[in-house]
Amino acid sequence: AVQDITLTVAKINLKEILSAIPYAPDVRGILDGDFHYIQEENKFSVSSSSGIKKLNYEGLDIGNVSSEFVYMPEEDGGHYIDGVFYMDEREIGSVIGSYNPAGDGEIDAVVKLKEMPMHMANGFIPDQLFGLRGYGDGELTLKGTLAKPDVNGEVFLDSCHLFSVPYGIDMRFSDDPVRIRNSRLLLENFEMFANNDNPLTIAGYIDFAHISKIYMDVRMRANNYGIIDAKENLRSEA
């Protein structure tokens, strides 16, 4: 190797560092990790093993998270990554794939979930009006551009709930799998339950093929409450 460098960081306080960056999110925790850079004559690679203890995102406690990543540039100008995610030293997911910034930016990746805690998404929900809990397993493929991804796969829900403290809602999801086809989240008579076994049945889809213009078309039915049709364009701030 022409260059072989290892950088080790320990006990980095994320709150103190990010507080100096304007508009940075409120992220707290202690970062430890190793980063290994190897340069050969015609290529280089970067690998890392890092973790954040007591991660807190926008006031939400997430836990002890860590990851292992390998990054290598490709000859056509793309970027290849292979990574594994952990929570409390338990594997919860992985990603492998490539991204090419040419043109509109092409992505080709496979994401696997392994008892992924659903509450990890709660910190990204504005004002925490509602939240998720439970676990998800499955595999997703992502192709196309970042602005218009083509996502396919299936996610199996395990003890998942949708709750809202301000509105006093706590509804349990059915453990049936949820399919994603051509960037459409398909709700095929999907059932949600409140405090009894009387289900709220949802049929339809949520189309996120265009990230900036998410479209929802669903029909909801509950015994004694009739049928509600909903069609709505959802604007994304991402």
Backbone as a ProteinNet text record, in pm:
[ID]
protein_1_A
[PRIMARY]
AVQDITLTVAKINLKEILSAIPYAPDVRGILDGDFHYIQEENKFSVSSSSGIKKLNYEGLDIGNVSSEFVYMPEEDGGHYIDGVFYMDEREIGSVIGSYNPAGDGEIDAVVKLKEMPMHMANGFIPDQLFGLRGYGDGELTLKGTLAKPDVNGEVFLDSCHLFSVPYGIDMRFSDDPVRIRNSRLLLENFEMFANNDNPLTIAGYIDFAHISKIYMDVRMRANNYGIIDAKENLRSEA
[TERTIARY]
83.4	0	87.2	41.3	112.1	87.4	-37.6	-74.2	-154.5	-132.8	-207	-221.6	-339.4	-359.1	-479.9	-465.3	-576.5	-598.8	-722.8	-760.5	-854.7	-822.7	-905.6	-956.7	-1087.7	-1146.3	-1212.9	-1214.4	-1270.6	-1337.3	-1456.9	-1530.4	-1553	-1598.3	-1631.4	-1775.1	-1792.4	-1923.7	-1992	-2092.3	-2156.8	-2231.4	-2288.3	-2361.5	-2270.3	-2149.8	-2058.9	-2009.9	-1989.1	-1939.5	-2049.5	-2167.8	-2274.6	-2338.3	-2325.7	-2383	-2314.9	-2195.3	-2123.2	-2157.7	-2241.1	-2278.7	-2419.7	-2436.4	-2570.1	-2670.8	-2791.3	-2904	-2882.5	-2780.6	-2759.6	-2866.8	-2912.6	-3013.5	-2955.6	-3043.8	-3002.5	-2969.7	-2842.2	-2795.7	-2700.1	-2724.8	-2640.4	-2593.8	-2479.5	-2422.2	-2271	-2208.8	-2063	-2015.1	-1930.4	-1882.9	-1746.3	-1732.6	-1604.4	-1592.6	-1471.4	-1459	-1319	-1303.2	-1178.5	-1209.7	-1124.2	-1138.3	-1006.2	-1012.7	-892	-890.2	-786.7	-771.3	-652.2	-676.5	-570.2	-569	-455.9	-440.6	-337.3	-380.3	-288.5	-257.5	-189.1	-145.9	-263.5	-366.4	-475.5	-611.1	-618.4	-746.2	-723.1	-831.3	-822.8	-953.4	-951.9	-1071.1	-1069.4	-1187.7	-1202.7	-1295.6	-1253.6	-1338.2	-1351.1	-1461.5	-1483.9	-1559.3	-1537.1	-1611.8	-1634.4	-1758.1	-1784.2	-1915.8	-1931.1	-2052.9	-2081.2	-2209.4	-2252.6	-2329.4	-2279.5	-2346	-2449.6	-2566.2	-2676.5	-2712.7	-2735.3	-2772.9	-2910.3	-2919.9	-3044.9	-3061	-3171.6	-3196.3	-3321.2	-3303.3	-3413.3	-3497.5	-3429.3	-3498.2	-3546.3	-3526.8	-3572.8	-3454.8	-3463.2	-3359.3	-3369.6	-3263.2	-3261.3	-3187.5	-3075.3	-3001.4	-2856.2	-2791.7	-2652.3	-2647.9	-2603.2	-2600.8	-2456.7	-2432.1	-2298	-2308.7	-2198	-2198	-2058.6	-2053.4	-1928.7	-1948.4	-1857.1	-1872.9	-1743.6	-1759.8	-1649.1	-1691	-1604.5	-1631.3	-1517.4	-1555.3	-1455.3	-1510	-1429.7	-1472.2	-1464.6	-1550.5	-1551.5	-1490.1	-1449	-1378	-1464.2	-1596.4	-1684.7	-1723.9	-1660.4	-1691.3	-1793.8	-1843.4	-1942.1	-1879.1	-1963.9	-1920	-1986.6	-1907.5	-1958	-1951.2	-2059.6	-2060.1	-2113.7	-2066.9	-2112.4	-2112.2	-2230.3	-2236.1	-2334.6	-2309.8	-2395.7	-2424.5	-2550.5	-2591.1	-2622.7	-2593.4	-2618.1	-2686.3	-2763.7	-2815.4	-2792	-2725.5	-2689.4	-2618	-2526.9	-2442.2	-2522	-2645.8	-2726.8	-2750.5	-2724.9	-2742	-2888.7	-2916.5	-3053.9	-3074.1	-2966.5	-2983.7	-2852	-2861.4	-2741.5	-2777.1	-2675.3	-2693.5	-2571.9	-2596.2	-2488.2	-2532.3	-2444.6	-2483	-2388.5	-2430.2	-2345.2	-2427.6	-2357.9	-2419.8	-2327.8	-2386.3	-2309.7	-2368.4	-2290.1	-2344.1	-2363.9	-2323.8	-2338.4	-2485.6	-2513.9	-2651.9	-2736.9	-2849.3	-2939.1	-2899.7	-2790.4	-2746.2	-2818.2	-2748.4	-2807.3	-2770.8	-2871.5	-2851.7	-2893.5	-2819.3	-2849.4	-2806.8	-2903.3	-2868.6	-2972.9	-2930.5	-3018.6	-3009.2	-3124.1	-3131.1	-3205	-3145.4	-3207.3	-3232.8	-3350.4	-3388.8	-3395.8	-3342.5	-3340.2	-3383.6	-3513.7	-3572.4	-3531.6	-3551.9	-3520.7	-3621.5	-3576.5	-3669.8	-3735.4	-3867.2	-3939.3	-3927.9	-3898.3	-3892.8	-3775.1	-3681.9	-3570.4	-3617.5	-3734.5	-3786.7	-3857.1	-3885.5	-3968.1	-3902.3	-3770	-3701.3	-3715.6	-3752.4	-3767	-3910.4	-4001.2	-4141.3	-4159.3	-4204.2	-4213.7	-4298.1	-4243.8	-4313.1	-4357.2	-4314.7	-4348.5	-4499.3	-4577	-4722.2	-4768	-4693.9	-4722.1	-4590.5	-4594.5	-4471.5	-4500.4	-4394.6	-4402.3	-4326.4	-4369.1	-4291	-4315.4	-4223.7	-4227.4	-4103.6	-4111.1	-3994.5	-4034.3	-3936	-3958.1	-3847.9	-3886.8	-3793.2	-3826.5	-3724.7	-3753.3	-3634.7	-3660.4	-3555.9	-3614	-3539.3	-3581.8	-3471.1	-3508	-3412.7	-3442.8	-3337.2	-3350.9	-3273.7	-3341.7	-3278	-3331.1	-3259.5	-3303.2	-3229.9	-3294.5	-3232.7	-3280.9	-3207.7	-3248.6	-3381.7	-3404.4	-3528.8	-3646.9	-3620.1	-3726.4	-3679.3	-3674	-3625	-3731.2	-3685.2	-3773.3	-3746.7	-3839.5	-3822	-3915.5	-3860.9	-3939.4	-3895.8	-3989.4	-3954	-4072.5	-4042.5	-4146	-4094.4	-4181.1	-4146.3	-4247.5	-4197	-4280.7	-4283.1	-4402.3	-4418.4	-4436.6	-4372.5	-4377.6	-4412	-4533	-4577.5	-4567.5	-4603.6	-4591.5	-4717.6	-4695	-4803.8	-4781.1	-4891	-4891.4	-4956.3	-4885	-4939.2	-4919.7	-5001.6	-4991.6	-5028.7	-4933.3	-4959.8	-5053	-5031.5	-5122.5	-5267.3	-5289.3	-5425.3	-5478.8	-5398.5	-5444	-5474.8	-5393.4	-5416	-5308.2	-5351	-5257.2	-5321.6	-5273.5	-5332.6	-5227	-5265.5	-5175.1	-5190.4	-5076.4	-5078.4	-5096.2	-5161.6	-5163	-5021.2	-4990	-4856.6	-4839.9	-4935.6	-4924.9	-4811	-4747.2	-4639.7	-4694.4	-4610.4	-4644.5	-4554.5	-4614.7	-4537.9	-4515.2	-4400.1	-4367.5	-4334.9	-4408.1	-4387.5	-4380.3	-4270.3	-4252.1	-4275.3	-4216.1	-4224.5	-4366.9	-4447.9	-4581.8	-4593	-4626.1	-4654.8	-4798.6	-4814.7	-4946.5	-5013.5	-5131.1	-5210.6	-5325.8	-5305.6	-5399.3	-5487.6	-5596.3	-5684	-5603.8	-5518.2	-5433.1	-5517.3	-5497.2	-5580.7	-5503.7	-5573.1	-5522	-5626.1	-5579.6	-5668.8	-5644.8	-5754.4	-5743.6	-5746.7	-5837.6	-5841.8	-5926.4	-5979.7	-6059.2	-6019.2	-6090.1	-6058.4	-6137	-6198.2	-6271.1	-6171.8	-6139.3	-6030.4	-6073.9	-5978.1	-5988	-5914.1	-5986.6	-5928.3	-5893.5	-5770.9	-5721.7	-5685.8	-5738	-5706	-5665.5	-5556	-5508.2	-5357.5	-5301.5	-5156.2	-5107.3	-4978	-4907.1	-4794	-4798	-4700.9	-4594	-4469.5	-4358.9	-4253.5	-4297.7	-4205.2	-4139.7	-4216.9	-4162.3	-4153.8	-4033.2	-4016.2	-4077.5	-4070.9	-4123.3	-4275.1	-4339.4	-4483.4	-4540.2	-4551	-4603	-4755.6	-4810.8	-4954.9	-5013.9	-5129.6	-5196.9	-5337.2	-5377.1	-5512.1	-5554.6	-5634.2	-5670.8	-5820.5	-5872.1	-6009.8	-6002.6	-6071.2	-6068.6	-6208.4	-6219	-6348.8	-6339.7	-6438	-6450.4	-6596.5	-6624.1	-6761.1	-6830.9	-6953.7	-7037.6	-6994	-6888.1	-6844	-6844.7	-6875.7	-6885.3	-6749.8	-6744.7	-6627	-6582.3	-6451.9	-6393.7	-6295.7	-6312.4	-6218	-6124.3	-5994.5	-5897.4	-5801.2	-5793.9	-5695.8	-5625.9	-5497.4	-5427.8	-5286.2	-5242.8	-5103.1	-5031.8	-4923.5	-4848.1	-4716.3	-4691.8	-4567.5	-4457.2	-4342	-4227.3	-4131.7	-4080.7	-3984.2	-3841.7	-3823.2	-3687.2	-3618.4
-119.2	0	124.6	227.7	355.2	429.7	426.2	487.6	386.2	384.2	295.7	369.7	429	518.3	473.3	472.1	442.6	561.2	608.4	717.6	662.8	685.8	641.5	763.1	765.8	872.9	810.6	883.6	829.9	941.2	909.3	998	1136.6	1138	1264.1	1302.4	1416.8	1463.8	1532.1	1465.7	1517.7	1648.3	1663.5	1785.5	1907.1	1896.3	2009.3	2044.2	1942.7	1968.3	2026.1	1962.2	2004.9	2136.8	2175.2	2302.3	2421.3	2400.5	2508.1	2518	2424.4	2423.3	2480.4	2588.7	2649.2	2550.7	2550.5	2470.8	2319.7	2277.1	2134.1	2078.3	1956.3	1898.5	1876	1861.9	1838.5	1690.2	1657.3	1519.3	1511.3	1414.8	1398.8	1255.2	1236.5	1104.4	1112.1	1000.9	992.1	900.5	954.3	882.2	821.2	692.8	622.8	548.1	536.8	461.2	457	368.6	352.9	369	442.3	463.8	428.1	339	284.1	320.1	390.1	433.9	362.4	295.8	226.4	276.2	326.8	371.2	284.6	226.6	152.8	239.3	185.6	267.4	324.5	244.3	289.1	295.8	268.9	271.5	288.9	318.1	327.5	276.5	250.9	206.6	264	279.4	329.2	234.6	189.6	105.8	171.5	144.2	206	111.2	130.5	61.7	164.7	211.6	321.6	299.7	369.9	357.7	484.9	506	621.1	569.3	601.7	560.4	664.1	614.4	700	804.5	757.2	847.3	907.7	1038.4	1111.5	1205	1190.2	1273.7	1356.6	1488.8	1582.7	1547.6	1516.6	1489	1347.3	1261.5	1123	1030.4	951	853.5	735.3	708.5	598	477.6	499.3	388.7	388.5	276.4	258.7	199.1	276.9	232	228.4	140.4	128.7	77.4	83.7	40	-1.5	-82.6	-120.9	-96.3	-20.5	18	-2.1	-36.6	-38.1	45.8	138.7	225.4	213.6	201.4	197.1	273.1	358.3	423.2	323.9	342.9	255.5	326.2	249.3	304.8	401.6	383.4	470.8	597.7	622.6	741.5	718.3	596.3	564.9	537.4	509.1	483.5	355.1	265.1	136.4	134.1	88.3	76.7	-60.3	-106.5	-231.7	-208.4	-205.8	-170.2	-253.4	-259.8	-331.4	-238.4	-237.9	-154.1	-241.1	-186.7	-258.5	-166.5	-227.3	-156.6	-245.6	-188.8	-265.6	-394.8	-382.9	-492.3	-602.2	-574.8	-670.3	-616.5	-701.3	-656.6	-629.3	-511.4	-475	-443.9	-437.3	-408.4	-402	-399.9	-391.6	-324.6	-272.6	-211.5	-243.6	-276.2	-301.7	-247.7	-173.2	-117.9	-10.2	64	165.6	288.3	399.4	525.2	594.5	635.7	706.7	846.1	951.4	1087.6	1143.2	1069.9	1121	1141.2	1245.2	1272.3	1309.7	1240.1	1266.1	1188.5	1110.3	1032.4	898.8	790.6	657.7	579.6	513.9	433.1	290	194.8	52.6	-15.6	-46.7	-94.9	-193.8	-274.3	-368.6	-338	-315.8	-286.7	-401.4	-456.4	-564.3	-518.3	-551.7	-520.4	-649.5	-645.1	-762.7	-719.8	-733.9	-686.6	-541.5	-460	-317.3	-249.2	-184.8	-113.5	3.2	2.9	105.6	242.9	247.1	377.3	462.4	402.6	480.3	589.1	572	671.7	787	775	875	1012.4	1014.4	1142.8	1227.5	1166.2	1239.4	1285.6	1256.1	1296.1	1433.8	1533.2	1670.3	1677.8	1746.5	1773.9	1647.8	1532	1404.4	1393.3	1433	1423.2	1278.3	1189.5	1046.7	971.6	844.4	765.4	618.8	542.5	400.1	323.1	202.4	110.5	-31.6	-120.2	-255.9	-282.6	-383	-424.9	-454	-442.4	-472.7	-560.4	-658.6	-745.6	-739.1	-754.8	-758.2	-720.1	-703.4	-668.6	-576.3	-470.1	-372.2	-353.3	-337.6	-302	-160.1	-81.8	56.5	74.3	121.2	149.9	282.4	339.7	465.7	583.5	699.4	821.7	849.9	938.6	975.1	1050.4	1132.8	1208.2	1120.4	1011.8	922.5	777.5	728.1	591.6	487.7	372.1	257.8	158	150.8	69.5	-50	-169	-291.6	-376.4	-453.2	-541.7	-571	-622.5	-664.4	-645	-594	-571.7	-646	-726.6	-799.9	-724.3	-693.4	-617.2	-710.9	-676.7	-759.2	-669.1	-685.4	-610.1	-459.7	-413.6	-271.5	-194.5	-73.6	14.6	152.8	221.1	363.6	434.4	530.8	597.5	748	819.6	964.9	1007.7	1064.5	1113.3	1233.7	1333.2	1449.4	1412.8	1311.4	1276.6	1153.4	1093.9	979.7	857.2	832.3	719.9	613.7	488.1	375.7	261.5	237.7	135.6	34.2	-92	-202	-241.2	-259.7	-305.1	-456.5	-501.4	-644.7	-691.3	-815.5	-870	-917.2	-885.5	-924.4	-847.7	-906.6	-836.4	-719.7	-618.8	-502.1	-503.8	-504.6	-509.8	-370.8	-353.3	-230.3	-269	-212.9	-243.2	-112.6	-95.3	23.8	152.4	155.9	272.3	300.6	196.7	208	116.8	176.2	99.4	50.4	-80.8	-138.2	-176.4	-122.6	-155.3	-243.4	-373.9	-470.4	-524.5	-450.5	-484.4	-495.5	-397	-393	-353.4	-422.3	-403.4	-336.4	-245.1	-181.3	-197.6	-216	-243.7	-143.2	-102.5	-14.7	-101.8	-75.8	-150.8	-276.2	-305.4	-426.4	-495.1	-599.9	-676.4	-629.2	-512.5	-456.3	-380.9	-431.6	-371.8	-251.1	-162.3	-57.9	-112.5	-138.3	-200.9	-93.1	-96.9	3.2	-66.3	-14.4	-67.1	49	30.2	135	134.9	254.3	262.3	402.6	409.8	536.2	534.3	626.9	632.4	736.8	690.2	782.5	776	746.4	742.6	878.5	986.9	1122.5	1170.6	1178.2	1211.8	1347.3	1442.3	1576.1	1584.6	1476	1478.3	1340.1	1308.5	1179.1	1180.3	1072.6	1065	947.1	969.3	865.2	844.6	719	684.7	562.9	583.4	473.5	477.5	363	349.7	280.3	339	284.8	243	128.4	79.2	27.7	63.8	10.5	-22.2	-130.5	-168.1	-56.1	-27.1	75.4	217.9	232.4	367.2	393.3	288.4	309.6	311.3	377.8	378.5	522.3	542.5	673.8	661.3	745.9	751.9	869.3	847.8	956.4	954.6	1067.2	1085.7	1218.2	1213.4	1334.4	1337.3	1456.3	1478.6	1524.5	1458.1	1489.1	1551.4	1674	1740.2	1695.7	1666.7	1628.1	1744.9	1766.5	1873.7	1824.8	1695.7	1641.1	1701.2
0	0	0	-75	-75.5	55.1	101.4	228.7	310.3	439.6	529.8	662.2	683.4	796.7	878.1	1008.7	1098.7	1192.1	1196.4	1285.2	1390.8	1516.3	1627.7	1703.9	1728.1	1807.8	1929.6	2039.6	2163.1	2242.6	2293.8	2384.4	2324.1	2197.3	2130.6	2168	2229.9	2270.8	2152	2094.4	1974	2000.7	2117.9	2149.3	2141.5	2198.1	2199.1	2059.3	1975.7	1840.3	1751.7	1752.6	1661.8	1703.3	1829.8	1872.8	1806.7	1753.3	1685.6	1537.9	1488.1	1346.8	1332.6	1257	1241.6	1181.6	1236.4	1187.4	1198.7	1270.6	1289.7	1382.9	1360.5	1450.1	1589.5	1685.1	1823.6	1839	1826.9	1839.1	1957.2	2045.3	2162.1	2172.9	2235.3	2252.4	2251.8	2280.7	2285.9	2174	2086.4	1969	1994.6	1961.3	1961.5	1829.5	1776	1652.2	1595.5	1498.2	1423.3	1275.3	1205	1061.8	995	896	834	685.9	642.4	503.1	441.4	328.8	255.8	112.1	66.9	-71.6	-140.5	-253	-338.2	-459.8	-556.8	-669.6	-748.4	-771.4	-857.2	-786.1	-658	-588.5	-439.2	-368.2	-223.4	-163.3	-33.7	37.6	178.7	233.1	369.3	444	559.9	643.6	780.4	847.1	977	1068	1195.1	1299.5	1409.1	1421.8	1513.4	1585.8	1695.6	1773.7	1851.3	1882.2	1960.9	2082.3	2199.4	2322.3	2362.5	2406.3	2452.5	2347.3	2223.9	2116.1	2143.6	2129.6	2146.9	2027.4	1955.6	1836.9	1860.6	1861.7	1880	2002.8	2113.5	2239	2256	2156.3	2163.2	2190.1	2296.7	2327.4	2232.3	2158.2	2062.6	2119.2	2187.1	2247	2204.7	2225.3	2186.1	2045.8	1949.3	1810.3	1760.1	1665.4	1608.2	1466.4	1393.3	1254.1	1212	1107.7	1041.1	892.5	831.6	691.3	614	486.7	391	271.8	231.6	116.8	16.5	-111.8	-219	-339.5	-401.6	-526.5	-642.3	-742.9	-858.7	-978.3	-1078.3	-1193.6	-1273.9	-1272.7	-1350.6	-1275.2	-1162.5	-1083.6	-975.4	-961.3	-858.9	-724	-627.7	-491.2	-442.2	-387.3	-337.9	-186	-121	24.4	65.2	178.9	238.4	388.9	449.6	590.8	669.9	800.2	893.9	1010.9	1058.7	1169.8	1291.5	1409	1533.3	1634.2	1722.7	1840.1	1961.2	2061.5	2180.6	2140.9	2044.4	1995.8	1926.1	1886.1	1811.5	1671.2	1570.5	1432.3	1403	1345.5	1313.8	1165.4	1088.8	947.4	873.4	741.2	657.7	526.7	459.3	328	243.2	117.9	24.1	-111.1	-176.1	-304.5	-351.5	-452.2	-512.7	-549.2	-562.4	-603.3	-702.9	-816.3	-918.4	-934.3	-905.7	-910.3	-1050.4	-1153.1	-1289.5	-1323.9	-1402.1	-1441.5	-1321.9	-1306	-1193.7	-1069.3	-1078.2	-963.6	-956.6	-987.1	-990.2	-864	-804.9	-686.5	-716.7	-661.6	-677.5	-548.4	-463.2	-330	-279.7	-182.2	-112.7	36.4	98.6	242.1	310.2	415.1	490.6	633.5	683.6	820.7	900.8	1021.9	1108.3	1248.1	1274.4	1400.8	1426	1324.3	1333.7	1426.5	1533.8	1621.7	1548.3	1543.2	1468.8	1534.6	1663.7	1730.6	1683.6	1607.7	1556.6	1460	1401.3	1307.1	1376.8	1505.2	1572.6	1580.7	1587.6	1597	1472.2	1359.9	1234.7	1210.3	1302.3	1288.9	1352.6	1276.2	1328.8	1455.7	1555	1681.3	1754.8	1706.9	1770.9	1795.7	1695.1	1705.6	1712.6	1649.5	1660.1	1653.5	1686.4	1688.6	1661	1648.7	1620.2	1726.4	1750.4	1832.8	1782	1813.3	1760.7	1676.4	1590	1512.5	1367.9	1279.6	1139.2	1082.9	1001.9	930.9	782.6	699	556.9	473.2	344.3	249	142.7	111.8	12.2	-90.5	-215.9	-320.8	-366.6	-387	-431.2	-560.5	-663.9	-791.9	-843.9	-940.4	-998	-938	-938.6	-888.7	-746.6	-676.8	-542	-543.3	-647	-655.5	-695.3	-770.1	-814.6	-800.1	-676.7	-654.9	-689.8	-732.6	-756.9	-644.6	-550.7	-430.6	-438.1	-410.3	-408.5	-289.1	-236.8	-126.8	-38.2	79.5	172.9	314.4	401.4	541.2	627.9	721.8	815.5	947.4	996.5	1119	1237.3	1348.2	1469.7	1587.7	1641.4	1760	1738.3	1620.1	1587.4	1627	1679.8	1721.4	1663.9	1631.8	1600.5	1718.9	1778	1895.2	1883.6	1957.2	1964.5	2105.8	2176.2	2311.1	2309	2219.8	2220.1	2190.4	2104.6	2064.7	2137.3	2223.9	2301.6	2217.4	2114.3	2022.4	2043	2043.3	2045.7	1968.7	1846.1	1760.8	1720.2	1729.5	1696.6	1550.6	1483.1	1344.7	1339.3	1236.3	1207.9	1177.1	1209.6	1183.4	1039.5	953.8	812.9	745.3	644.3	573.4	491.6	473.7	392.3	269.6	151.2	27.5	-28.6	-93.3	-164.6	-308.2	-403.4	-544.7	-622.7	-694.6	-778.5	-698.4	-579	-489.5	-443.4	-437.9	-380.9	-259.2	-145.6	-25.5	-36.2	-54.3	-80.2	51.2	73	191.3	145.3	154.7	99.2	212.1	239.1	351.5	480.9	500.9	619.2	741.1	851.7	969.2	1082.9	1151.8	1272.1	1381.9	1505.3	1617.4	1729.4	1794	1910.8	2036.3	2127.7	2253	2245.2	2128.3	2113.3	1984.1	1949.8	1828.4	1707.3	1715.2	1602.4	1513.7	1395	1316.3	1235.6	1215.2	1113.6	992.1	884.2	765.2	662.9	613.6	519.2	388.4	278.4	145.8	56.1	-16.5	-105.6	-114.1	-133.2	-148.5	-115.8	-86.4	-72.1	-173.8	-267.7	-377	-345.5	-329.4	-301.9	-412.1	-534.8	-648.4	-668.6	-644.7	-648.5	-504.2	-450.5	-309.7	-276.3	-370.2	-343.5	-359.7	-405.6	-426.6	-398	-269.4	-226.4	-238.6	-292.7	-317.8	-242.2	-179.2	-102.4	-156.6	-174.2	-216.3	-135	-32	57.8	87.3	124.5	172.7	308.8	407.7	543.2	584.3	650.6	693.4	836.9	916.4	1052.1	1076.5	1144.2	1174.6	1251.4	1210	1273.4	1239.6	1157.2	1123.4	973.4	892.8	749.5	681.9	564.8	479.1	458.1	462.8	438	322.6	221.8	111.3	133.9	104.8	119.9	3.7	-64.5	-169.8	-142.5	-132.4	-89.9	-145.1	-183.8	-216.8	-90.7	-57.3	63.8	23.4	64.2	29.2	124.1	68.3	148.4	160.7	281.8	304.4	287.6	255.3	242.3	120.2
[MASK]
++++++++++++++++++++++++++++++++++++++++++++++++++++++++++++++++++++++++++++++++++++++++++++++++++++++++++++++++++++++++++++++++++++++++++++++++++++++++++++++++++++++++++++++++++++++++++++++++++++++++++++++++++++++++++++++++++++++++++++++

